[in-house]
Amino acid sequence: MQPWTLVFDLDGTLVDTAPDLCGAMNAVLALHDRAPVPIAEVRHMVGRGARVLMERGFAFTGAPAGGAQLDGLFEAFLAHYAAHIADESVPFPGARETLAALRAQGHGLGICTNKPERLSHALLDALDLGPFFGAVLGADTLPVRKPDPRHLLETIARLGGDPERAVMIGDSETDAETARAAGVPLVIFTFGYTALDPQTFGADALLHGYDELPAALDRIMASRGTAR
């Protein structure tokens, strides 16, 4: 067996974080006399980081925020979210078991997310997922972030991997754009956070659950000339 490098998105791919993201957003909106955003809507707003999330939340509930106001919203959101990062967030069904199996087979596992790095580590540690990953790169780890391909390529490099033997595993158009720009095969889960149709992302595999991931990786690796 020749190991591969498997890079996961975090929110909406490995962990269902929407309840706590929604809670933090609505706590900040309430301070500004805004109506709460339903969790179903929040699931469509996640993907490009907390600042964009708050920008979308403010626009959804009234006049959009900008400039210094958005900076303040961002900081308030981070403070509330950090204090409640795993109140209701849980790994998606089968994620933990699949990570354990892939790690046992020798594959390198990493995280490439637009969540700030310290919050990514805090979430992974709170859910006892941190030990699975050899590299965790967040929105502020580098000067660039997804969909810039350098975010993904640097994650692969820090795992000692090769883009020719790597797979991006995500849930959103941001992950799809990143993988496409990096020239890396893409697995998309359909249960994640996107307002778009995942079938339009051009994924090498479109999956409905973690039980489907090992076979999908086998197919991708075989198509690249290496069996798992």
Backbone as a ProteinNet text record, in pm:
[ID]
protein_1_A
[PRIMARY]
MQPWTLVFDLDGTLVDTAPDLCGAMNAVLALHDRAPVPIAEVRHMVGRGARVLMERGFAFTGAPAGGAQLDGLFEAFLAHYAAHIADESVPFPGARETLAALRAQGHGLGICTNKPERLSHALLDALDLGPFFGAVLGADTLPVRKPDPRHLLETIARLGGDPERAVMIGDSETDAETARAAGVPLVIFTFGYTALDPQTFGADALLHGYDELPAALDRIMASRGTAR
[TERTIARY]
83.1	0	86.7	54.9	124.4	31.4	72.9	-16.3	-46.6	-162.2	-204.8	-221	-236.2	-262.3	-408.1	-483	-626.6	-654	-701.7	-722.5	-871.8	-915.8	-1057.1	-1086.6	-1200.3	-1260.2	-1314.8	-1349.2	-1393.3	-1544.3	-1590.7	-1733.8	-1816.8	-1913.3	-2000.2	-1947.1	-1821.9	-1760.3	-1730.4	-1652.8	-1622	-1715.8	-1749.6	-1827.4	-1948.6	-2062.2	-2182.8	-2175.9	-2118.4	-2096.6	-2207.3	-2303.4	-2405.4	-2478.2	-2512.9	-2584.5	-2506.6	-2376.6	-2297.7	-2263.7	-2242.8	-2222.8	-2349	-2463.4	-2591.4	-2611.2	-2578.1	-2592.4	-2507.1	-2382.3	-2292.2	-2339.7	-2381.8	-2430.9	-2551.7	-2645.9	-2768.5	-2745.3	-2647.4	-2613.5	-2562.4	-2481.4	-2428.5	-2537.8	-2620.2	-2729.6	-2824.7	-2849.4	-2940.6	-2887.9	-2755.8	-2696.4	-2723.5	-2756.7	-2783.7	-2931.1	-3013.5	-3159.1	-3199.9	-3127.5	-3161.9	-3233.2	-3318.9	-3388.9	-3290.9	-3318.5	-3230.4	-3240.4	-3131.3	-3127.4	-3155.6	-3251.4	-3279	-3157.3	-3142.7	-3026.1	-3019.4	-3132.8	-3132.6	-3064.7	-3081	-3015.5	-2866.3	-2832.1	-2691.3	-2611.5	-2671.4	-2602.3	-2562.8	-2633.7	-2602	-2505	-2475.6	-2389.9	-2245.6	-2223.5	-2090.8	-2002.2	-1870.8	-1779.1	-1662.5	-1680.3	-1570.9	-1520.8	-1545.3	-1491.6	-1594.9	-1558.2	-1650.4	-1686.4	-1593.2	-1622.6	-1730.8	-1717.5	-1817.8	-1949.9	-1943.6	-2064.6	-2143.4	-2073.7	-2142.8	-2190.6	-2114.7	-2157.9	-2287.7	-2294.6	-2415.2	-2531	-2503	-2607.9	-2667.6	-2584.9	-2635.5	-2717.8	-2669.3	-2743.2	-2877	-2882.2	-3004.9	-3110.8	-3067.7	-3161.4	-3188.4	-3134.5	-3158.8	-3047.1	-3015.9	-2910.9	-2777.2	-2698.2	-2569	-2470.7	-2374.3	-2268.5	-2144.8	-2062.7	-1938.9	-1835.4	-1712.7	-1604.5	-1585.9	-1576.9	-1548.6	-1657.7	-1781.8	-1890.8	-1871.5	-1833.3	-1811.8	-1693.8	-1591.4	-1478.5	-1525.5	-1612	-1663.4	-1750.6	-1834.5	-1919.7	-1835.3	-1731.4	-1641.1	-1577.7	-1525.8	-1460	-1559.7	-1679.8	-1781.6	-1824.5	-1837.8	-1873.5	-1767.6	-1640.2	-1532.4	-1529.8	-1551.5	-1548.3	-1660.6	-1780.5	-1892.7	-1873.6	-1831	-1815.8	-1707.4	-1597.1	-1488.8	-1536	-1628.3	-1678.8	-1783	-1833.1	-1940.2	-1910.8	-1783.6	-1742.1	-1792.7	-1819.6	-1866.5	-1985.5	-2068.8	-2189.3	-2280.4	-2298.4	-2388.7	-2324.1	-2202.1	-2135.5	-2094.3	-2114.2	-2079.5	-2021.3	-1932.7	-1886.2	-2004.2	-1997.9	-2101.7	-2095	-2206.9	-2208.8	-2102.6	-2025.7	-1923.7	-1791.5	-1783.5	-1659.2	-1543.9	-1566.5	-1459.3	-1406.5	-1496.4	-1455.1	-1378.3	-1422.1	-1354.7	-1215.9	-1203.2	-1071.6	-976.4	-1024.9	-940.6	-893.5	-983.4	-946.6	-845.1	-865.1	-773	-635.5	-635.4	-507.6	-434.6	-508.8	-447.9	-388.2	-441.8	-389.4	-267.3	-228.8	-106.7	-123.8	-246.8	-268.4	-244.5	-192.4	-174.2	-303	-347.4	-473.2	-447.5	-513	-498.3	-629.7	-629.8	-745.3	-706.8	-792.1	-777.3	-911.9	-919.2	-1047.7	-1037.6	-1149.3	-1154.7	-1200	-1197.3	-1214.7	-1077.3	-1068.7	-938.2	-867.7	-735.9	-661.2	-682	-678.5	-691.3	-828.8	-932.3	-1065.7	-1078.2	-1008.3	-1008.5	-949.3	-834.1	-772.8	-863.7	-925.4	-1012.1	-1129.5	-1189.1	-1301.1	-1256.2	-1147.1	-1097.3	-1061.9	-999.5	-961.8	-1085.2	-1184.9	-1306	-1379.4	-1368	-1436.6	-1343.2	-1221.2	-1121	-1091.6	-1083.7	-1048.6	-906.3	-847.7	-717.2	-608.2	-598.1	-488.9	-488.3	-599.5	-602.8	-522.8	-498.4	-450.4	-306.5	-228.1	-88.4	-66	-167.2	-157.3	-296.9	-308.6	-435.2	-406.7	-454.1	-433.3	-566.8	-573.6	-695.3	-690.7	-791.3	-803.5	-688.5	-628.1	-522.5	-384	-369.8	-240	-143.8	-196.1	-118.4	-173.2	-102.7	-158.6	-276.6	-297.1	-407.2	-492.3	-614	-702	-789.8	-860.6	-950.4	-1044.8	-1069.7	-1039.8	-902.4	-812.1	-675.7	-612	-562.9	-509.3	-387.7	-318.1	-199	-232.7	-353.9	-397.2	-398.4	-456.1	-460.3	-322.1	-248.9	-117	-20.4	-30.2	56.3	16.7	-112.5	-156.7	-96.3	-101.8	-43.6	106.4	173.9	318.6	354.9	278.5	310.1	286.3	209.1	189.8	294.5	385	486.6	431.4	319	252.3	285.7	223.2	240.9	101.9	80.5	-51.1	-98.7	-4.7	-42.5	-100.6	-80.6	-130.8	-208.5	-297.1	-376.2	-520.9	-610.4	-753.4	-804.5	-887.3	-958.2	-1097.4	-1138.1	-1268.3	-1343.9	-1453.9	-1526	-1674.8	-1739.8	-1885.2	-1937.9	-1851.5	-1901.6	-1834.4	-1889.3	-1829.8	-1689.2	-1664.2	-1529.8	-1429	-1465.2	-1377.4	-1358.2	-1464.7	-1456.1	-1364	-1377.1	-1291.6	-1145.3	-1122.4	-986.5	-921.5	-992.3	-938.5	-912.8	-1006.3	-991.8	-868.1	-850	-735.7	-603.2	-606.3	-484.2	-457.3	-554.4	-538	-544.6	-624.2	-634.2	-774	-786.5	-918.5	-1006.4	-1137.1	-1231.8	-1341.1	-1363.9	-1479	-1569.9	-1697.8	-1794.6	-1902.5	-1928.6	-2041.2	-2164.5	-2278.2	-2401.1	-2472.8	-2429.2	-2500.3	-2445.2	-2351.3	-2281.2	-2350.6	-2269.1	-2318.8	-2298.8	-2398.7	-2394.5	-2537.1	-2554.4	-2685.4	-2695.8	-2587	-2582.4	-2601.6	-2625.9	-2643.6	-2505.8	-2470.9	-2338.4	-2309.3	-2414.2	-2391.8	-2326.6	-2327.9	-2267.3	-2120.3	-2064.2	-1928.4	-1819.9	-1858.9	-1760	-1673.4	-1730.2	-1654.5	-1622.7	-1510.6	-1475.9	-1564.5	-1617.1	-1711.4	-1805.8	-1933.3	-2038.1	-2101.4	-2083	-2119.5	-2226.6	-2304.5	-2411.6	-2377.7	-2265.8	-2229.2	-2087.6	-2032.2	-1894.1	-1874.3	-1982	-1968.4	-1931.7	-1954.3	-1923	-1780.6	-1713.7	-1584.3	-1473.2	-1453.9	-1343.3	-1349.8	-1467	-1478.7	-1453.5	-1498	-1474.1	-1325.1	-1254.6	-1110	-1040.1	-1086.1	-1030	-1041.8	-1159	-1180.3	-1089.5	-1077.5	-993.3	-847.6	-802.8	-663.4	-633.5	-727	-707.4	-700.6	-781.3	-779.2	-649.1	-579.8	-449.7	-333.8	-371.2	-268	-212.6	-280.2	-233	-351	-351.4	-458.5	-429.4	-536.2	-521	-473.9
-118.8	0	124	219.6	346.4	454	521.7	619.6	738.5	794.8	917.1	1026.9	1148.9	1263	1303.2	1300.6	1328.2	1454	1558.1	1687.5	1714.7	1738.8	1759.3	1906.5	1951.8	2073.5	2039.2	2141.7	2116.4	2136.5	2259.9	2288.5	2234.5	2150.2	2096.3	1973	1937.5	1817.9	1714.8	1755.1	1666	1686.4	1811.4	1844.2	1928.7	1893.9	1974.5	2087.1	2198.4	2312.9	2417.2	2397	2498.5	2544	2454.4	2502	2606.2	2584.7	2680.1	2805	2790.8	2908.4	2994.6	2929.3	2999.8	3071.5	3004.2	3064.9	3189	3180.5	3295.6	3409.9	3379.2	3483.9	3553.9	3478.3	3538.1	3615.3	3574.3	3649.7	3788.9	3796.6	3925.7	4008.2	3944.5	4017.3	4077.6	4003.6	4052.8	4180	4192.5	4313.6	4436.1	4411.1	4520.5	4524	4464.5	4465.3	4405.5	4302.5	4230.9	4100.6	4058	3931	3814.8	3702.8	3586	3526.3	3463.8	3394.7	3246.8	3186.7	3043.2	2957.8	2848.3	2763	2710.1	2688.3	2641.5	2742.1	2870.7	2974.5	2981.9	2964.9	2969.9	2861.2	2745.1	2636.1	2676.2	2772	2817.7	2935.2	2991.3	3108.8	3075.3	2955.2	2915.4	2879.5	2901.5	2852.3	2943.4	3073.5	3166.2	3242.4	3188.1	3246.6	3325.1	3355.7	3419.5	3561.3	3634.3	3771.8	3773.2	3684.9	3676.6	3625.7	3535.3	3483.5	3597.1	3682.9	3794.8	3896.8	3915.5	4005.8	3956.1	3826.1	3767.7	3772.8	3750.2	3754.6	3892.9	3995.3	4131.3	4167.4	4129	4158.8	4085.9	3966.8	3887.5	3950.8	4023.9	4076.1	4226.3	4288.9	4431.9	4498.6	4620.9	4696.5	4626	4613.3	4545.8	4625.1	4554.6	4616.9	4634.3	4728.4	4748	4816.9	4812.8	4885.3	4850.4	4955.9	4938.1	4858.6	4874.9	4799.4	4650	4611.6	4470.5	4416.2	4497.3	4455	4422.8	4508.4	4485.9	4363.1	4342.9	4223.6	4096.7	4099.6	3985.5	3950.3	4051.5	4026.4	3975.8	4034.1	3989.8	3846.1	3814.2	3677.4	3579.2	3609.9	3518.6	3497.3	3603.7	3591.6	3500.6	3519.8	3435.7	3292	3275.3	3140.8	3062.7	3129.8	3061.6	3007.7	3078.6	3036.4	2925.5	2899.2	2799.8	2709.7	2679	2620.2	2477.6	2408.3	2269.8	2241.1	2341.7	2319.2	2216.8	2233.5	2144.6	2083.8	2123.2	2070.2	1924.7	1843.3	1700.8	1655.4	1555.1	1498.5	1436.8	1443.3	1378.3	1227.1	1157.6	1012.9	939.5	857.3	776.1	845.6	975.1	1048.5	997.9	985.5	944.8	805.4	712.9	576	570.5	650.4	653	714	821.1	881.3	780.3	705.9	606.9	500.5	455.2	351.4	403.7	525.5	583	607.3	656.1	679.1	547.3	442.5	311.7	253.9	291.3	244.4	323.2	424.1	497.7	626.2	664.1	786	909.6	1014.8	1139.8	1219.6	1267.9	1340.6	1484.2	1577.7	1717.7	1791.2	1913.9	2002.5	2129.3	2170.4	2297.2	2368	2471	2532.1	2683.8	2749.8	2894.9	2939.2	2847.9	2882.2	2925.2	3026	3062.4	2940.8	2939	2820.5	2787.5	2887.5	2857.3	2798.2	2845.9	2791.4	2651.7	2627.7	2494.1	2392.8	2427.5	2338.8	2321.7	2431.6	2423.2	2329	2338.2	2250.3	2105.3	2080.8	1943.9	1882.9	1961.7	1910.9	1883.2	1971.7	1953.3	1825.6	1787	1667	1546.4	1561.8	1454.6	1404.8	1498.6	1464.5	1508.2	1594.1	1649.8	1548.3	1436.7	1341.9	1278	1283.8	1223.4	1303.8	1432	1520.7	1566.6	1551.1	1591.3	1736.9	1802.7	1945.3	2005	2122.8	2195.8	2339.6	2377.2	2511.6	2584.8	2697.3	2775.6	2897.3	2982.4	3100.2	3197	3198.1	3294.5	3230.9	3106	3039.7	3097.9	3128.8	3181	3317.2	3388.8	3513.7	3489.7	3365.7	3329.9	3223.1	3206	3101.2	3052.7	2941.5	2890.5	3000.4	3010.5	2914	2927.1	3005.3	3011.5	2873.2	2817	2680.3	2665.4	2776.3	2766.3	2722.7	2749.4	2704.1	2550.9	2490.2	2343.9	2285.6	2344.4	2290.4	2297.7	2402	2410.9	2307.6	2279.9	2174.8	2041.3	2012.1	1888	1884.5	1996.2	2001.6	1978.5	2035.5	2019.6	1877.4	1803.2	1661.2	1574.2	1637.6	1562.8	1492.2	1542.1	1476.2	1536.1	1479.6	1518.6	1545.7	1661.1	1687.5	1580.7	1507.5	1399.8	1280.1	1276.5	1165.2	1221.3	1316.5	1381.3	1393.3	1406.2	1424.1	1532.5	1622.1	1721.1	1668.5	1672.8	1621.9	1736.2	1778.9	1894.8	1886.1	2003.8	2006.1	2124.3	2219.4	2345.3	2383.1	2488.5	2541.3	2594.8	2642.4	2690.4	2576.5	2461.3	2344.6	2300.3	2305.7	2265.2	2358	2487.5	2583.4	2563.7	2535.9	2517.3	2394.2	2281.7	2157.7	2170.5	2232.7	2249.7	2333.8	2442	2530.5	2462.8	2371.6	2301.5	2176.8	2136.4	2015.1	1888.7	1891.6	1778.7	1717.2	1583.9	1520.5	1566.9	1564.8	1622.6	1523.6	1510.8	1438.5	1541.6	1537.6	1630	1550.7	1591.7	1536.6	1623.3	1557.8	1630	1686.9	1651.7	1694.8	1826.2	1888.1	2002.4	2135.4	2241.2	2377.9	2449.7	2448.2	2520.2	2546.2	2659	2690.2	2641.6	2589.8	2544.7	2394.2	2346.5	2203.9	2138	2049.5	1985.8	1910	1871.4	1799.4	1887.7	2019.6	2111	2138.7	2078.4	2112.4	2038	1938.3	1862.9	1772.6	1718.9	1632.6	1498.5	1440.5	1305.2	1202.6	1239.1	1153.3	1242.3	1212.8	1285.1	1186.3	1210.1	1110.4	1161.8	1065.3	1099.2	1064.2	995.2	958.3	904.7	899.6	854.8	707.5	629.5	488.7	470.2	573	565.6	612.9	676.3	737.9	638.3	527.9	437.6	385.9	345.9	294.8	405.9	526.7	639	668.5	663.3	685.4	575.2	452.3	342.1	369.8	419.1	446.5	559.2	663.8	776.4	734.8	660.8	617.9	523.3	433.4	340.7	416.4	521.7	599.8	675.4	699.6	766.5	665.3	538.5	434.9	378.8	408.3	356.4	306.6	182.3	127.6	159.3	173.7	203.5	79.7
0	0	0	-85.7	-89	-33.5	72.4	135.4	44.7	67	0.1	104.5	55.9	142.4	125	233.3	230.1	311.8	244.2	308	319.4	441.7	471.4	500.2	450.2	502.2	641.2	720.2	858	874.8	867.7	887.4	771.4	802.7	699.5	631.3	661.9	603.4	711.7	811	922.7	1041.1	1065.3	1185.7	1147.8	1208.1	1192	1294.2	1252.6	1340.7	1330.7	1241.9	1217.1	1343.7	1437.6	1556.6	1636.1	1654.6	1732	1651.9	1520.9	1436.3	1435.9	1428.2	1428.9	1562	1670.7	1801.8	1818.1	1770.9	1781.7	1693.7	1571.8	1482.5	1542.9	1591.8	1643.5	1772.6	1852.1	1972.6	1935.5	1831.4	1787.2	1720.6	1638.8	1574.3	1677.8	1785.1	1888.5	1953.1	1962.8	2020.4	1934	1808.8	1714.8	1675	1758.1	1738.3	1603.9	1563.6	1441.4	1476.1	1385.6	1403.7	1389.2	1453.6	1438.3	1298.9	1255.4	1126.9	1152.4	1082.5	1101.7	1067.2	1137.9	1116.6	973	910.6	771.6	680	709.1	629.4	660.7	786.9	826.2	754.6	737.1	667.3	524.5	466.3	331.6	330.7	448.3	456.6	491	541.7	588.9	470.3	483.8	382.3	351.8	372.4	340.6	463.5	580	700.9	780.5	907.2	1000.3	958.3	901.2	859.4	751.2	653.3	547.4	604.8	700.4	763.7	829.1	904.5	968.6	865.2	761.6	654.7	592.1	568.1	510.5	608.6	736.6	836.7	850.2	847.9	858.1	734.8	616.9	493.9	491.8	548.7	550.9	639.7	743.1	842.5	829.3	725.5	708.3	631.3	670.3	602.2	620.3	514	525.4	610.5	666.9	746.1	659.4	697.2	622.8	707.7	662.2	727.2	872.4	955.4	1097.5	1167.1	1123.9	1186.7	1164.9	1045	1015.8	1095.4	1114.5	1197.3	1338.4	1393	1527	1536	1435.7	1432	1429.4	1349.4	1335.5	1469.7	1539.5	1667.7	1771.3	1773.5	1869.1	1841.3	1714.1	1676.3	1724.6	1697.9	1737.1	1887.6	1963.4	2109.2	2159.1	2106.7	2150.5	2103.4	1980.4	1925.4	1999.3	2031.5	2102.5	2237.2	2300.6	2431.8	2422	2302.3	2284	2163.8	2142	2015.1	1994.4	2101.7	2085.7	2176.3	2197.4	2277.7	2210.3	2079.5	2005.6	1881	1848.8	1729.9	1751.2	1649	1656.5	1522.9	1523.7	1397	1321.9	1189.7	1111	1131.6	1118	1141.2	1059.9	1128.8	1064.2	1042.1	1066.6	1039.1	1125.1	1254.8	1344.7	1308.7	1283.4	1250.3	1118.6	1021.7	891.7	904	980.2	1002.4	1066.5	1164	1232	1134.2	1046.8	950.3	849.8	800.5	702.1	763.3	886	954.5	976.8	1014.2	1037	910.5	794.4	666.1	620.8	697.3	667.9	589.9	559.5	483.6	571.4	511.2	581.7	579.3	695.1	704.9	748.7	680.4	714.3	705.4	759.3	755.7	680.2	587.6	517.3	526.9	611	645.2	646	624.5	636.7	775.4	870.7	1012.3	1064.6	1151.7	1208.5	1268.7	1259.3	1300.7	1448.3	1536.4	1679.2	1710.2	1640.6	1662.6	1602	1493.6	1434	1530.8	1589.3	1687.8	1809.7	1853.7	1970.7	1945.5	1827.7	1794.1	1784.4	1713.7	1698.5	1833.2	1919.2	2051.4	2136.9	2128.7	2207.7	2170.3	2043.4	1994.7	1986.1	2036.5	2037.2	1895.6	1800.9	1663.2	1627.6	1710.1	1679.1	1647.9	1723.3	1699.6	1560.7	1488.4	1355.4	1252.6	1278.4	1173.5	1194.4	1088.7	1092.8	1058.5	1002.3	969.7	971.4	1031.3	1035.4	993.3	875.5	824.9	819.6	890.3	896	806.5	822.8	737	755.2	874.4	905.2	914.5	874.7	880.3	777.6	660.5	548.8	507.7	422.1	368.1	274.3	232.5	143.1	209	155.3	205.2	90.1	111.4	7.7	-39.3	-169.1	-276.6	-341.2	-282.5	-337.4	-325.2	-434.8	-428.8	-339.2	-311.8	-227.4	-85.5	-41.5	91.1	96.5	-4.4	-12.2	-38.1	-129.9	-165.1	-47.6	33.7	151	256.2	268.2	360.2	319.1	190.8	139.7	167.5	143.3	163.7	310.1	401.3	543.9	592.7	518.1	548.5	480.5	407.9	334.9	213	161.1	49.8	-85.6	-187	-326.5	-384	-447.6	-506.2	-603.4	-663.4	-755.4	-682.4	-550.2	-470	-350.6	-382	-277.1	-321.6	-224	-250	-156.8	-211	-129.9	-100.8	26	67.8	134	71.1	121.9	97.2	102.3	90.3	9.6	-25.8	-81	-211.6	-273	-395.3	-369	-247.4	-213.3	-221	-167.4	-174.9	-319.4	-397.1	-538.2	-616	-595.4	-664.9	-626.8	-498.7	-449	-511.2	-507.4	-562.5	-711.9	-782	-926.9	-959.1	-885	-910.4	-876.8	-779.4	-738.8	-822	-904.7	-983.2	-900.9	-792.6	-700.1	-710.6	-711.6	-714.5	-599.1	-623.5	-529.1	-491.4	-360.9	-307.2	-240.2	-271.4	-212.9	-139.5	-14.7	60.2	36.6	17.9	-15.6	105.6	227.1	347.6	403.9	334	389.5	374.3	376.9	384	250.2	167.4	41.1	-5.1	-70.5	-127.7	-271.7	-324.3	-462.9	-471.6	-590.2	-614.4	-622.2	-528.6	-531	-660.3	-731.6	-857.3	-963.2	-940.8	-1037.8	-1009.4	-905	-863.2	-941.4	-1019.3	-1095.7	-1010.2	-903.2	-812.4	-876.8	-835.9	-879.3	-809.5	-693.9	-621.9	-542.3	-552.6	-480.7	-383.9	-253.8	-154	-58.8	-5.5	87.1	232.1	253.9	389.4	395.5	515.9	533.3	500.9	505.8	470.7	324	242.2	99.3	67.8	164.9	135.2	100.4	174.4	139.5	-4.4	-49.9	-187.6	-289	-257.8	-348.9	-360.1	-248	-251.6	-329.9	-314.7	-393.1	-542.5	-584.4	-726.7	-775.3	-695.1	-734.5	-741.7	-642.7	-640.8	-754.9	-785	-897.7	-1029.5	-1041.5	-1165.9	-1182.9	-1070.9	-1074.7	-1077.5	-1085.1	-1100.7	-972	-859.3	-731.1	-651.1	-615.3	-530.7	-386.3	-307.4	-165.2	-91.3
[MASK]
++++++++++++++++++++++++++++++++++++++++++++++++++++++++++++++++++++++++++++++++++++++++++++++++++++++++++++++++++++++++++++++++++++++++++++++++++++++++++++++++++++++++++++++++++++++++++++++++++++++++++++++++++++++++++++++++++++

